[in-house]
Amino acid sequence: MPVLDRGGAEEATFAAFEDNHASHAVSRKLGYRHDGLERHVIRGAMTVDVRLRLSRADWGLHRTTPVTIEGLEPSLPMLGLPAS
């Protein structure tokens, strides 16, 4: 989450289907915490998304591997952050 490292973003959010156990496991390892549920109807069937939230502090506590995102700069204004 270099966005959290830049000093502008305080949190990152993520959601995954309730039964996507692998995605939840990776997110927990990165420091994401449960942030509620969302219910949606997709193709006539109800689905449940689990919302997760990662604070800057939790990112720092769980960060064990350097992470970079290529091509992030053009997206920063859409995230409310200034491009450098």
Buried (B, 14 or more C-beta within 10 A) or exposed (E): BEBBBBEEBEBBEBBBBBEBEEBBEEBEEBBBEEBEEEEEEEEEEEEEBBBBBBBBEBBEEEBEEEEEEEEBEEEBEEEEBEEE
